[in-house]
Amino acid sequence: MKILIDMNLPPKLADSLTKKGFEAVHWFRIGAANAKDSEIMAYAHDNNYIVLTCDLDFNTILSITHNLKPSVAQIRTQGFNIAHDIELIALALLQSANELEKGAILTIDTKKFRLRLLPL
């Protein structure tokens, strides 16, 4: 599973996800720090990535466009901490892999996660 990490999350998250067996890259290694969300979505779509973010704008883009991809995994924890949250994130991604490959929004909070299939 290929994960594209948005600018609003720490770059070290890519390393943590890679250690868990994911192919993960932070946006700063690909594009401009001030890139529009639509540019990140287009790159993810064209290169078969799932966008990992804390930003609600990605869900809005999917809602407006009615696209099936890219899938978005949204972290909704307060005080995000890689060491504390990586297990939950990895578990949510793995358990939702089939849906994310087809097109879905995955919302991850401190105790659970939920899926919405695309299009919205």
Buried (B, 14 or more C-beta within 10 A) or exposed (E): BEBBBBBEBBEEBBEBBEEBEBEBBBBBEBBEEEBEBEBBBBBBBEEEBBBBBBBEBBBEBBEEBEBBBBBBBBBEBEEBEBEEBBEBBBEBBEEBBEBBEEBBBBBBBEEEBEBBEBEB
